[in-house]
Amino acid sequence: MRALRREREFLAKRLTSRLSVEERDALYIRWNVPLEGKQRKLQFINKLWTDPHDAKHIEESAQIVAKLVGFCEGGNMSKEMLELNFALPADKRPWIVGWNQISNLLNL
């Protein structure tokens, strides 16, 4: 929970540096955050990712976070943000997990 709070505070701080006043106000209106309310930035950030069943909500949240973090420049979002990539492991040998095998891998 502490890490989530820190991440939200980080994103709230980035709102002022990454978005203009007009862009912020438009987002506040679209996401139903009162323009005269206290802690508007945190209220807005807390509304991101709140509806996991709505694909449009998820996509908008991902675009906003990507813009705040600087992941995408110019509004073009990479497909990797919204797609899951399931890859088969290259080595199909069964592993017997134990401390000896792990320490050997770590060269301890």
N, C-alpha and C positions, 0 to 999 in steps of 0.2 A: 504494500500500500504506500509506503514511503517513496519508493521509486516511481510509482505512478503519479504521486503528487508532485514530485520534482520534475518529472517529464512535462506535466501540465503547466507548471510554473515556467518552465523553459519556453514552451510554446507560446504562452501568454506574453512573455517578454519579447519574443520574436515578432509578435503582431505589429508593434510600433516600428520596428526597423525594416520589416519586409513588405509591409502593405501601407499604401497611402491612406489618408484620413477618409477619402471617398470610398475606397475599397473596404475598409473596416466598417464604415457605416452601412454599406450595402450588405455586407455579411451579417451584421447585427440584425438588420431588418429581416433578411431572409431566414435567419435562424431564431427569430423571435426573442431577441435580447433587447431590453429597453435601452434606448440611446442615452437616457438620463440616469440610468441605474448605476449603482456602485459596483465596482469590480466587474465591469462589462467584459473585460478580456477573459477573466477566469470563468465567468458564466458561459461565454461563447465556447471556450475550449472544453468545458465540461459537457457540452452538448454533442461534441464529436464522438462518433463511434457508439452512440447510445441505442441504435436500432439495428441489430445484426441481421435481421430478416429482410431489410429493405436494401436492395442492391443499389438504388440511386443514392441513398443516404451514405452507404459505405463508399461509393465512388467519390462523392463530394467530399467526404471526410478525408479520404486518401489524397485527393488533389490539394486540399487546404494544407494538410500536414506536409506534403511534399514541397509545396511552395514555401512554407515557413522554414523548413529545414534546409531548403536550397537544393533538394534532390533533383528537381527539374527546373530548368530555366526557360522562360518564355511560355510557360503553361503547358508544355508538352510532357505528358506523364508517360513514364516507361511502363511497358506491359508487366514487368517483373513485380511491380507494386501490387497488382491485383490478381496475379496468377500464382498458383501453387505449382511447384516443379517437383514431381515425384520421380526420382531416379533410382534405378536398381543398384545395389552395391556391386562394385566391380569384382570383389572377391566373394565367391559363394561358398567358401569353406565354412563349416560350422565352427563357432567359437566356443570355447569353454572359458568363461570369464573367471578369472581369479587374480589374486594380487601379484602372482609371479608373472603372468602374461602382461599385466598392465605395467608393472615396474620395468619389465624388459622393453616395452614400447617406449617408455619414458627415459630409458637408459639410467635408471637409478641403481 
